[in-house]
Amino acid sequence: MKTNKTQAIALVIGLVIIGNTLEAQGWGKQRGGNRGARQTHPMTAPSAALTMKESEDLVYMREEEKLARDVYLTLQDRWNIQAFGNIASSEQRHMESLKGLLDRYGLVDPVTKDEVGVFQNVELATLYKEIVAKGGTSALDACKMGALIEELDIRDLMDAMDRTTHEDVAAVYGNLMRGSRNHLRAFHNLILRAGDVYEPQFIGQEVYDAIVFTPAERGGQGKTGTDAACAGECERGVQQGRGQGGRNQIGGCNGGCESSQAIPQRGGKGNGQERGQNRRNGR
């Protein structure tokens, strides 16, 4: 167990260092200075078929990214904390990246009805209701639910990355994980500046600390620095919020991390700790 924990910490630190090193060398930046545009990639035929487990992971992660987006849209409506709106836009891009892989490998998209709160996976549908209920009790609890979603996402992406042998799939997972680490840093700072702390539920305290106490990461295919920009805007919003409302005031974000396509409007309790290892419904 101790060896696994050490390996997990080493992996997180290694990914952070690699991401920052590539940024310093100019990787992940688009020519012409248009860093806000979405990057696209040619849809070449895959060199080998996915295993059943790899396919299941892609389908599941597509809906888990939707879970994050939908929760943030709902909590943004409830508390008017712009951080949720900004990060929801980023989650929309995460969904699009996974949709590209589903199309490339001929997998059926589970998001057949892209409405907030609608999921094919029953467990994710239940988790959405539980997190929204908990996040609806206070703005601080909403931020803690944001942190919970991001560490859950990080754990599941790390697991999925360990199970894939396809470089294109691993690259997308790596980019999404970088974004999730930046989102976790943003929520951590919101909670901290409100005078409270967050106790991680899925990745352990050491891994959590290795993420939140390192700088925001930039670069990566399809990311173009927008997640790091969101994190910076959220910190500025928190500072303004503290000035207006004191210690427990949760500030918003002034900046915008615009989605590459329109985010759907809202349509049609607990903290998710009971998910355990059997998190995939029907698997």
VOTORKE-598395 format. One line per 3 residues: for each residue x, y negated, z negated of N, C-alpha, C. Coordinates in pm, 1 decimal, m for minus. Atoms other than C-alpha are relative to their C-alpha. Layout:
# residues N
X/Y/Z/X/Y/Z/X/Y/Z  ...
# end
This chain:
# residues 283
83.7/121.3/0.0/0.0/0.0/0.0/86.0/m124.6/0.0  m88.3/115.5/5.1/280.6/m238.4/m89.5/70.6/m20.2/132.5  m64.8/10.6/m130.4/452.5/m157.6/239.1/m93.3/m61.3/101.9
97.0/55.6/m93.8/135.8/m233.3/436.0/m19.6/m148.4/m22.8  17.8/141.1/30.6/93.5/m565.3/255.0/121.5/m79.8/48.1  m121.5/68.5/m44.8/455.0/m659.8/326.4/2.3/m11.8/151.0
3.4/4.2/m145.8/413.1/m570.5/692.3/m100.5/m102.1/48.9  102.3/96.9/m40.9/95.3/m779.4/715.1/50.6/m142.5/m16.2  m54.5/133.8/23.0/267.4/m1082.9/563.2/105.9/m32.0/105.0
m105.4/21.5/m98.9/565.5/m1037.4/795.2/m58.6/m27.4/137.8  64.3/21.0/m129.2/332.2/m1016.5/1096.6/m56.8/m140.0/10.0  58.5/134.4/m2.0/147.8/m1336.2/1003.3/108.1/m106.0/14.4
m108.4/97.8/m6.8/469.1/m1528.0/943.5/66.5/2.9/137.2  m60.7/m12.3/m131.5/615.4/m1392.3/1266.5/m82.8/m64.5/107.9  88.5/61.1/m99.4/310.7/m1499.0/1469.1/2.2/m151.9/m9.0
m6.6/145.5/17.4/323.6/m1847.9/1319.7/129.5/m54.7/57.7  m130.2/47.1/m49.6/695.3/m1883.7/1397.7/5.4/5.7/152.0  m0.5/m13.0/m145.8/651.7/m1754.4/1752.7/m83.8/m109.1/64.9
86.3/103.4/m57.5/361.6/m1991.5/1818.4/64.5/m136.9/m2.5  m64.5/130.4/9.9/552.3/m2295.6/1694.5/123.4/m8.9/87.3  m118.3/m0.4/m84.8/866.9/m2192.3/1882.6/m37.4/m20.0/146.3
45.0/15.8/m137.9/679.2/m2159.0/2211.0/m46.8/m141.7/26.4  44.5/138.8/m15.3/522.2/m2498.7/2154.1/119.1/m92.3/15.4  m118.6/85.6/m8.3/861.9/m2655.4/2096.8/69.9/13.4/134.9
m63.8/m23.5/m128.4/983.6/m2500.7/2423.3/m88.2/m40.6/116.7  87.5/49.1/m105.6/687.1/m2636.8/2616.3/m102.0/99.6/49.9  98.9/m97.3/m41.5/482.6/m2317.6/2651.5/m138.1/m43.6/m47.5
137.8/28.1/38.5/105.8/m2352.7/2646.5/m43.4/m139.8/39.1  36.5/134.7/m41.6/117.4/m2711.1/2779.7/m27.1/0.2/150.3  31.0/9.2/m141.1/m44.4/m2785.6/3111.0/77.1/m114.4/63.0
m66.8/106.6/m72.4/134.6/m2989.8/3373.2/m98.0/m112.5/29.1  83.5/114.6/m29.5/7.6/m3335.6/3445.3/m63.9/m59.9/m122.7  47.6/60.6/124.7/m74.4/m3401.7/3081.4/m143.5/30.7/m33.5
140.4/m28.9/26.0/m426.4/m3258.8/3101.1/m11.8/116.0/m96.9  m0.8/m106.9/99.8/m407.0/m3060.5/2779.6/m139.0/36.7/m46.0  133.4/m29.6/48.7/m779.4/m3078.2/2710.8/m79.5/89.5/92.0
74.7/m79.7/m94.8/m881.8/m2882.1/3019.5/12.2/148.0/m31.9  m2.3/m143.6/23.2/m967.2/m2516.6/3001.0/90.1/66.5/101.9  m84.7/m73.8/m90.2/m704.9/m2285.5/3148.2/m76.3/121.3/51.4
63.4/m117.0/m57.7/m821.9/m2011.9/3383.3/107.9/95.4/47.5  m95.2/m101.3/m37.9/m655.1/m1688.4/3484.8/m61.4/86.0/109.3  54.0/m82.5/m108.2/m692.2/m1477.5/3799.5/m53.0/131.9/m53.9
62.3/m123.0/45.7/m921.7/m1179.7/3752.5/54.3/117.9/79.9  m60.0/m113.3/m67.9/m683.5/m911.7/3877.9/m50.0/129.0/m62.1  46.9/m128.6/49.9/m775.0/m546.7/3843.3/91.5/48.9/m111.5
m83.4/m51.1/109.2/m656.5/m389.9/3515.5/85.1/117.1/46.8  m92.6/m106.0/m39.7/m359.3/m156.6/3545.5/m42.1/135.3/m56.7  45.0/m124.7/61.9/m517.7/104.0/3315.2/m129.8/m25.3/m73.9
127.9/13.5/69.1/m853.9/169.4/3160.6/21.5/m13.8/m150.1  m4.0/12.0/145.4/m925.1/80.4/2800.8/m41.0/131.5/m64.8  49.5/m112.6/77.6/m963.3/350.4/2539.9/m137.8/m36.2/m55.2
131.6/26.5/58.8/m1302.3/386.8/2374.0/10.7/m99.5/m114.9  m17.2/89.5/114.6/m1169.9/214.2/2061.4/30.3/m142.5/45.6  m30.1/133.3/m52.6/m1027.0/m77.0/2263.6/m126.6/m65.5/54.2
125.0/54.0/m54.6/m1361.1/m118.7/2439.9/m93.5/m42.3/m112.1  84.9/33.5/113.6/m1550.4/m111.5/2111.2/47.6/m127.0/m69.2  m55.4/119.4/64.3/m1316.8/m372.1/1966.1/m35.6/m126.0/78.0
31.3/117.6/m81.9/m1370.0/m611.3/2259.0/m146.8/m39.2/m13.4  143.2/27.5/10.6/m1747.1/m579.8/2242.2/m32.5/m58.5/m137.3  26.8/48.2/135.0/m1747.8/m627.5/1866.4/52.8/m141.4/m21.6
m58.7/131.9/21.3/m1513.7/m926.8/1868.2/m76.7/m108.9/75.5  83.2/96.6/m73.8/m1730.5/m1097.2/2130.8/m114.6/m49.6/m89.2  110.0/41.0/86.5/m2021.5/m1095.1/1886.1/49.2/m59.0/m131.6
m49.1/59.3/124.3/m1806.1/m1171.9/1582.8/37.8/m146.3/22.5  m27.6/140.1/m30.6/m1686.6/m1490.8/1752.9/m130.7/m78.4/11.9  131.2/64.1/m5.8/m2052.1/m1568.3/1822.1/m53.5/m23.4/m141.0
40.3/17.5/139.9/m2122.0/m1514.3/1451.9/59.5/m127.9/m56.8  m65.5/120.4/51.0/m1866.7/m1782.2/1365.9/m62.5/m125.0/60.8  58.3/117.7/m65.5/m2004.4/m2024.8/1624.6/m139.1/m31.1/m52.7
138.8/20.9/41.5/m2365.4/m1974.1/1519.4/m9.2/m50.0/m144.0  m0.3/46.0/139.2/m2291.1/m2013.6/1147.4/40.7/m146.6/m6.2  m48.9/137.7/6.9/m2099.3/m2335.6/1208.9/m101.7/m97.9/58.0
105.2/86.8/m53.9/m2375.5/m2481.2/1426.5/m111.1/m20.0/m102.6  107.0/7.6/98.8/m2630.6/m2400.9/1157.3/40.9/m84.9/m120.2  m45.5/76.9/115.9/m2420.5/m2542.6/873.3/27.6/m145.8/36.0
m14.4/138.6/m44.5/m2341.5/m2852.8/1079.0/m134.5/m71.2/m5.0  134.4/57.1/7.4/m2716.2/m2913.2/1109.6/m41.3/m25.3/m144.9  42.2/9.9/140.0/m2759.8/m2857.6/736.0/72.7/m110.8/m74.5
m80.4/90.2/81.9/m2474.6/m3071.2/600.1/62.0/m116.7/76.5  m54.3/108.8/m81.2/m2369.7/m3296.5/888.5/148.7/m21.5/m26.4  m145.5/4.2/12.8/m2001.1/m3212.7/833.9/57.5/29.3/138.1
m38.8/m13.4/m139.3/m1846.4/m3270.8/1173.9/103.6/108.4/23.2  m95.7/m109.6/m14.6/m1573.9/m3013.3/1105.6/m67.9/124.4/55.7  70.6/m117.8/m48.8/m1834.0/m2745.4/1166.5/m32.0/m12.7/148.8
27.9/18.8/m141.6/m1932.7/m2894.6/1500.1/123.9/15.7/85.1  m125.0/m10.9/m74.9/m1572.7/m2924.2/1614.0/47.5/144.4/10.9  m48.5/m137.6/m1.6/m1481.0/m2570.7/1515.3/m97.0/90.5/75.8
95.8/m76.4/m80.2/m1802.3/m2435.0/1669.1/34.5/m8.6/148.0  m41.6/15.8/m139.6/m1680.2/m2576.6/2001.1/118.0/90.9/31.9  m114.1/m88.9/m18.2/m1356.7/m2385.0/1956.2/m45.7/146.0/5.5
50.2/m136.9/m0.2/m1548.5/m2065.6/1877.6/m69.2/32.2/132.8  60.0/m19.6/m132.3/m1738.4/m2114.5/2203.9/106.8/40.0/101.6  m109.6/m36.1/m90.7/m1406.5/m2102.8/2388.1/52.3/140.2/m30.4
m40.2/m136.2/36.4/m1312.3/m1790.5/2193.6/m94.9/101.4/65.0  98.2/m88.1/m62.2/m1634.0/m1629.8/2315.7/25.0/13.2/149.7  m23.4/m1.4/m143.7/m1554.1/m1726.2/2674.3/123.7/82.9/36.0
m120.8/m78.3/m25.1/m1206.4/m1573.5/2652.5/m30.4/149.2/m5.5  35.3/m140.8/12.0/m1351.7/m1243.2/2537.4/m94.9/44.1/110.8  89.2/m31.8/m111.8/m1623.0/m1256.5/2803.7/81.6/28.7/126.1
m85.6/m24.8/m114.8/m1347.2/m1277.5/3063.7/59.1/139.8/m1.6  m55.3/m135.3/11.0/m1195.6/m954.9/2932.8/m108.3/105.4/20.4  109.8/m93.8/m22.3/m1534.0/m781.7/2923.1/m27.5/15.5/149.1
23.6/m3.8/m144.7/m1585.3/m872.4/3288.8/113.1/73.4/71.3  m114.6/m59.7/m66.5/m1237.2/m766.0/3385.0/0.0/151.8/m11.9  m2.4/m144.7/21.6/m1274.5/m419.9/3235.5/m136.3/65.7/19.7
129.8/m56.9/m33.8/m1635.7/m372.2/3341.7/m81.8/43.8/m119.4  75.0/m32.7/120.4/m1781.1/m369.2/2989.5/m128.5/m82.6/m7.7  128.3/68.8/12.7/m2140.0/m463.9/2909.5/9.8/m105.2/m109.7
m2.8/109.3/96.3/m2167.3/m800.2/2733.8/m113.2/17.4/m100.8  106.2/m13.7/99.8/m2354.9/m765.0/2402.4/m84.1/m126.6/m15.8  73.2/127.0/12.9/m2458.7/m1132.2/2420.1/m92.8/m13.1/120.3
97.4/4.9/m108.7/m2763.0/m1085.9/2640.1/m96.5/m116.8/m15.8  87.7/113.7/28.6/m2961.1/m1363.8/2473.3/78.9/m96.0/m87.8  m92.2/86.9/72.4/m2729.8/m1646.7/2375.4/m74.9/m107.5/m77.9
68.8/89.8/90.3/m2936.8/m1799.4/2099.7/62.0/13.1/m138.0  m59.1/0.7/133.2/m2816.3/m1896.4/1754.8/m72.5/99.4/m90.6  55.3/m95.8/94.1/m2865.4/m1613.5/1506.0/m48.9/129.9/60.7
46.0/m121.3/m67.8/m2944.3/m1345.6/1765.9/120.7/88.1/31.3  m111.4/m93.0/m18.8/m2714.4/m1039.6/1768.1/m53.2/139.8/30.2  32.1/m140.6/m21.3/m2727.9/m686.7/1903.4/47.5/83.7/m117.4
m55.0/m73.7/112.8/m2508.7/m566.0/1619.0/m79.9/m35.7/m126.1  88.5/23.6/114.2/m2742.8/m526.6/1321.6/77.2/m52.6/m119.9  m78.8/43.4/114.5/m2466.1/m571.6/1066.4/39.1/m146.7/12.0
m34.0/140.6/m19.7/m2357.4/m901.9/1218.8/m123.2/m88.6/m16.2  124.0/76.2/17.3/m2720.1/m1018.7/1228.4/m29.6/m21.1/m148.1  21.7/10.1/144.6/m2751.2/m944.9/856.4/101.8/m93.2/m63.4
m105.7/84.4/55.4/m2419.3/m1109.3/779.9/m24.6/m147.6/30.7  33.9/138.2/m34.8/m2528.2/m1424.1/964.4/m99.9/m57.5/m100.4  101.9/48.3/92.8/m2834.2/m1455.5/741.0/58.0/m20.6/m139.8
m57.9/10.3/134.3/m2634.2/m1392.3/423.2/91.7/m122.0/m11.8  m96.0/110.5/6.4/m2360.9/m1645.3/505.0/m71.4/m134.1/9.3  75.3/125.3/m13.1/m2606.9/m1914.3/615.5/m73.2/m32.4/m130.2
70.1/21.8/127.1/m2805.5/m1864.4/293.6/96.8/m50.9/m106.2  m99.4/42.4/98.7/m2493.9/m1896.3/78.3/53.0/m139.5/32.9  m51.1/130.6/m40.4/m2361.4/m2190.9/279.4/m102.0/m110.8/m8.8
104.3/101.2/10.1/m2694.4/m2365.7/247.7/m20.2/m53.9/m139.1  20.4/44.3/137.2/m2665.4/m2408.5/m129.0/73.6/m129.8/m31.3  m74.3/124.7/19.9/m2403.2/m2686.1/m116.7/100.5/m15.9/113.0
m100.6/25.1/m103.3/m2154.7/m2848.6/119.7/129.5/74.1/m30.7  m121.2/m71.0/38.6/m1869.5/m2695.3/m78.3/m12.7/149.0/30.8  21.0/m140.4/m31.6/m2018.4/m2346.8/m47.0/2.5/23.2/150.8
m4.8/m12.0/m145.7/m2058.7/m2409.1/324.9/144.2/9.6/48.6  m141.5/m4.7/m38.0/m1685.9/m2476.5/354.6/64.5/131.6/m41.9  m53.5/m128.9/44.6/m1608.8/m2163.5/154.1/m46.7/112.0/93.1
46.9/m99.1/m96.2/m1823.6/m1962.3/392.6/76.4/m12.2/131.4  m83.9/17.4/m118.2/m1623.5/m2113.1/677.4/133.9/70.0/m16.6  m126.6/m67.3/28.0/m1303.2/m1990.8/515.9/m17.8/151.3/2.0
25.9/m142.7/1.8/m1459.5/m1648.8/462.4/m8.4/56.6/141.2  12.4/m45.7/m138.2/m1551.3/m1616.1/830.0/136.0/5.0/68.0  m128.2/5.4/m68.9/m1204.8/m1718.4/944.7/96.4/108.9/m47.8
m90.8/m106.6/46.1/m1015.9/m1475.2/720.6/m52.3/136.8/45.0  57.9/m122.0/m53.3/m1258.0/m1199.6/825.1/39.2/16.9/146.7  m36.6/m2.1/m140.8/m1190.1/m1288.7/1187.4/147.7/36.3/17.8
m143.2/m28.4/m6.7/m814.4/m1282.5/1129.0/25.7/148.2/m26.6  m19.2/m141.3/32.1/m832.9/m939.2/966.4/m42.8/89.7/115.5  49.9/m84.9/m107.1/m1042.8/m792.1/1245.8/83.1/m13.5/127.0
m86.1/18.3/m116.8/m825.3/m944.2/1518.3/133.3/72.3/m17.7  m124.6/m72.0/26.2/m512.5/m804.1/1353.9/m20.4/149.8/18.7  29.0/m142.3/m15.8/m673.6/m460.6/1339.4/m15.3/35.5/147.9
21.8/m26.9/m142.1/m785.3/m481.1/1702.7/130.3/m8.9/79.0  m128.8/13.6/m68.8/m440.6/m598.2/1814.0/86.3/123.8/m22.9  m76.5/m121.3/29.7/m283.6/m296.5/1642.4/m47.0/117.5/84.0
57.5/m114.5/m70.9/m515.5/m66.9/1838.5/9.2/m10.9/151.7  m5.1/14.1/m145.0/m456.0/m204.5/2188.5/141.5/16.6/53.2  m128.4/m11.7/m69.6/m177.0/m121.9/2431.6/2.2/m87.2/124.7
10.8/85.7/m117.9/m291.1/m373.4/2695.2/49.8/m140.2/m32.9  m60.4/129.5/28.5/m84.3/m691.4/2709.5/m98.8/m114.2/14.8  95.5/109.1/m19.9/m367.8/m907.4/2843.9/m97.6/m9.1/m116.5
90.8/m1.6/114.3/m598.2/m800.9/2561.4/71.1/m52.4/m124.3  m76.8/44.9/116.4/m327.9/m851.2/2298.9/25.7/m149.4/5.9  m26.5/143.5/m14.3/m252.2/m1197.6/2440.0/m122.5/m81.6/m39.7
123.0/70.7/37.7/m616.0/m1306.0/2404.1/m21.5/9.1/m151.0  14.5/m14.4/144.8/m632.7/m1164.5/2052.2/96.7/m92.5/m73.5  m98.4/86.7/64.1/m315.0/m1352.4/1965.2/m40.7/m145.6/4.1
45.3/138.2/m12.6/m454.8/m1680.6/2095.8/m117.4/m28.0/m94.1  114.9/17.5/88.2/m779.1/m1631.2/1906.4/42.4/m1.3/m146.2  m48.0/m3.9/137.0/m590.4/m1546.2/1589.8/67.3/m131.5/m37.3
m62.8/129.8/24.8/m388.0/m1865.6/1621.4/m106.9/m105.5/m31.0  108.5/93.2/25.6/m710.6/m2062.4/1644.3/m64.7/23.2/m135.3  61.9/m31.4/128.9/m857.4/m1881.4/1344.4/88.0/m42.7/m116.8
m89.1/46.6/106.5/m548.7/m1958.7/1136.8/m11.8/m151.3/m17.1  17.4/145.1/9.2/m588.7/m2327.4/1220.8/m133.2/m35.5/m64.6  130.3/25.4/61.5/m956.6/m2314.8/1129.2/4.9/28.0/m149.5
m12.0/m33.3/142.3/m871.6/m2145.7/799.7/74.6/m110.1/m74.4  m72.7/111.9/62.3/m620.6/m2422.3/724.5/m92.5/m119.5/m20.6  91.2/114.2/10.1/m889.1/m2683.1/794.0/m98.4/19.3/m115.4
94.9/m24.9/108.6/m1142.7/m2520.8/560.0/70.3/1.1/m135.4  m77.8/0.6/124.3/m874.8/m2464.6/296.1/20.0/m143.6/m49.0  m24.0/139.3/38.7/m795.1/m2836.8/298.5/m128.6/m69.9/m42.4
127.8/57.9/40.3/m1162.1/m2934.8/283.7/m35.7/41.3/m142.7  32.0/m51.8/134.1/m1212.1/m2713.6/m22.1/94.4/m58.4/m103.9  m100.4/49.6/94.2/m889.8/m2825.0/m188.3/m23.8/m146.5/m32.8
19.5/143.5/21.6/m962.3/m3194.6/m143.0/m132.4/m29.2/m70.1  125.0/14.9/75.1/m1309.2/m3141.4/m288.8/18.1/39.9/m146.1  m29.0/m32.4/138.8/m1139.6/m3028.7/m610.8/m25.1/144.1/m37.3
26.2/m140.4/28.0/m1194.0/m2654.5/m577.3/104.0/85.5/72.4  m91.1/m92.3/m66.8/m1005.9/m2346.1/m457.7/m81.5/112.3/62.5  65.3/m112.6/m66.0/m1093.0/m2054.8/m232.5/80.0/126.6/m27.7
m64.2/m128.6/24.4/m1017.2/m1694.2/m321.7/m28.5/93.1/117.7  20.6/m83.8/m119.1/m963.9/m1478.8/m10.5/m60.2/135.3/m34.8  70.5/m125.8/21.8/m1176.5/m1167.1/23.3/48.9/112.4/90.9
m29.8/m101.0/m101.1/m1034.5/m987.2/326.5/147.7/16.4/32.9  m139.2/m9.3/m44.5/m667.5/m1064.6/391.3/99.5/m4.1/m114.5  m90.7/2.3/113.6/m523.0/m1090.3/40.2/61.6/m136.7/m21.5
m50.5/132.4/36.3/m376.5/m1388.4/m142.3/133.0/m32.8/66.7  m131.9/27.2/m56.9/m22.1/m1350.5/m8.7/m8.7/m34.7/147.8  18.0/29.8/m142.0/m128.4/m1340.6/354.9/m70.4/m134.7/15.9
72.8/128.0/m4.1/m372.7/m1626.0/292.5/95.2/m117.1/m22.1  m94.8/107.5/29.5/m98.6/m1841.4/137.8/99.8/m19.4/112.8  m95.6/9.2/m110.4/138.6/m1759.0/423.8/m58.0/m77.0/118.1
66.3/73.7/m108.3/m118.8/m1911.9/659.5/m24.2/m145.3/m38.5  48.9/134.6/31.4/m260.9/m2214.0/477.0/110.5/m95.7/m42.5  m108.8/87.9/40.8/73.3/m2344.3/351.7/107.5/m13.9/108.2
m85.2/28.0/m115.6/227.5/m2360.8/699.5/m74.2/m96.2/91.6  64.8/102.6/m83.3/161.2/m2635.1/958.7/m93.2/60.2/104.3  90.2/m40.6/m107.4/m113.8/m2617.1/1217.9/80.8/36.2/123.1
m69.5/m50.8/m118.5/m11.1/m2429.0/1531.4/m62.5/m57.4/126.6  46.2/51.0/m128.8/m37.6/m2549.8/1888.4/40.2/96.3/110.3  m40.6/m76.5/m117.1/m15.6/m2399.9/2234.3/m77.2/128.5/13.7
65.5/m127.1/m26.4/m122.9/m2068.8/2377.4/m95.9/m10.5/115.5  86.0/1.4/m116.5/m314.8/m1976.8/2688.6/m144.6/m16.8/m42.1  140.5/23.1/26.0/m665.9/m2109.3/2685.6/m26.2/m84.3/m123.4
21.2/77.1/121.9/m609.4/m2304.8/2364.4/36.9/m145.9/20.8  m48.3/134.6/m34.1/m413.5/m2610.4/2485.9/m1.6/m96.0/m118.3  m18.4/87.5/115.4/m369.4/m2741.2/2135.6/m127.0/m50.3/m64.5
123.3/59.4/52.5/m736.0/m2810.6/2067.1/m29.8/43.9/m141.8  26.5/m44.8/136.9/m757.9/m2601.0/1751.3/82.9/m78.9/m99.1  m84.1/80.4/88.0/m464.8/m2787.3/1598.8/m53.8/m142.0/m8.6
58.6/134.4/1.7/m628.5/m3113.9/1700.2/m120.3/m4.6/m92.2  115.6/m6.7/89.8/m947.9/m3006.7/1523.7/44.2/m2.1/m145.3  m47.6/m6.0/137.8/m751.3/m2925.2/1210.7/43.8/m137.7/m48.1
m45.4/133.2/37.3/m592.5/m3270.9/1210.5/m115.4/m95.8/m19.5  116.0/87.1/12.8/m923.1/m3445.6/1266.6/m77.0/31.1/m128.0  72.1/m37.2/121.8/m1080.0/m3249.5/981.0/67.7/m57.8/m122.7
m70.9/55.7/114.3/m809.5/m3360.3/741.5/m26.5/m149.3/m13.4  28.2/144.4/5.1/m865.1/m3722.6/836.1/m142.8/m23.9/m48.1  138.4/13.9/44.7/m1239.5/m3672.7/787.6/m14.0/21.8/m149.1
5.5/m25.5/143.3/m1185.6/m3530.4/440.9/47.8/m120.9/m77.4  m53.2/116.8/68.7/m976.8/m3828.9/341.6/m103.4/m111.5/m3.6  103.4/103.4/m3.2/m1253.7/m4063.9/452.6/m114.3/36.6/m94.1
108.6/m43.5/86.6/m1512.7/m3853.5/270.4/32.4/m22.8/m146.2  m38.3/20.5/139.5/m1318.1/m3872.2/m54.7/m10.1/m146.6/m37.4  6.0/142.4/29.3/m1297.9/m4247.6/m26.5/m141.8/m49.5/m18.0
138.4/44.9/7.5/m1674.2/m4272.7/13.3/m74.4/58.8/m118.8  84.3/m65.4/98.1/m1795.8/m4023.3/m240.1/72.5/59.7/m118.5  m69.7/m51.6/116.8/m1524.3/m3932.5/m488.8/50.4/140.2/17.0
m71.7/m127.1/3.1/m1370.4/m3603.8/m586.1/m71.0/111.6/75.1  70.3/m113.5/m57.6/m1641.8/m3367.1/m470.1/m68.9/m31.7/132.7  58.6/36.4/m128.4/m1737.3/m3548.4/m151.2/70.0/76.1/112.1
m55.2/m68.9/m115.6/m1688.2/m3333.9/158.8/m9.6/m93.6/119.2  m1.2/91.5/m113.2/m1582.3/m3554.7/446.7/m26.1/71.0/130.8  20.6/m54.0/m133.5/m1665.4/m3507.3/812.1/122.2/m23.3/85.7
m108.2/22.8/m95.1/m1448.1/m3524.3/1121.4/m43.7/m105.9/98.9  32.8/103.0/m97.5/m1433.8/m3820.1/1354.3/30.2/43.8/141.5  m42.3/m40.3/m133.1/m1262.5/m3647.3/1643.6/m93.8/101.5/60.6
81.6/m99.1/m68.5/m1421.9/m3423.7/1900.8/87.3/99.7/72.0  m64.2/m105.1/m76.6/m1295.8/m3090.8/2029.7/m108.2/55.1/89.7  113.9/m28.6/m85.2/m1527.8/m3060.2/2322.4/7.8/140.5/57.8
7.2/m133.5/m58.8/m1640.4/m2719.9/2443.4/4.1/m10.7/151.3  m6.0/0.3/m145.8/m1582.1/m2623.8/2804.7/m137.3/24.3/61.1  136.5/m7.7/m49.7/m1953.8/m2553.9/2836.8/m93.9/m33.5/m114.3
94.5/45.7/101.2/m2266.6/m2661.7/2657.0/m23.2/107.4/m105.0  32.1/m91.3/108.5/m2328.6/m2506.1/2318.6/m150.4/2.4/m16.0  146.3/m7.1/9.2/m2686.2/m2378.2/2283.9/m51.3/m64.0/m127.4
65.6/57.3/116.4/m2921.1/m2556.0/2050.7/m57.1/111.9/m84.9  55.3/m102.0/88.4/m3067.8/m2375.1/1754.8/m131.3/51.7/55.0  122.1/m61.2/m44.5/m3335.1/m2131.5/1861.2/m59.7/84.4/m110.6
56.7/m92.9/94.4/m3515.9/m1869.3/1762.1/95.2/26.4/m125.7  m42.9/33.1/135.6/m2699.0/m1469.0/65.1/119.1/83.0/m31.3  m118.2/m82.5/22.7/m2404.0/m1342.7/m27.0/118.4/m54.4/73.2
m122.8/44.3/m63.6/m2046.5/m1374.4/94.7/61.3/107.0/86.6  m48.9/m100.0/m92.4/m2009.6/m1063.1/304.2/105.3/92.8/m57.6  m104.7/m82.8/56.9/m1778.3/m886.5/59.8/m30.8/148.7/12.5
33.8/m141.1/m4.9/m1970.5/m559.6/93.7/25.3/63.2/135.4  m18.0/m56.6/m133.0/m1871.2/m514.0/456.4/91.0/121.1/m3.9  m89.2/m113.9/12.6/m1581.0/m290.3/361.9/60.6/41.0/130.5
m65.4/m51.2/m118.2/m1417.9/m73.9/620.4/m99.9/43.4/107.0  99.7/m43.5/m97.8/m1741.8/42.5/786.1/m75.2/m118.9/55.1  59.1/127.3/m39.0/m1802.7/m294.9/944.5/m66.5/4.8/135.1
59.5/m4.1/m132.3/m1905.7/m185.7/1291.0/m123.3/88.7/m0.4  124.5/m74.6/3.3/m2265.4/m82.6/1316.1/m4.3/102.7/113.0  13.9/m102.5/m101.8/m2313.8/243.9/1495.2/129.9/56.2/50.9
m130.2/m48.4/m46.9/m1940.4/324.0/1523.6/47.7/116.4/m83.6
# end
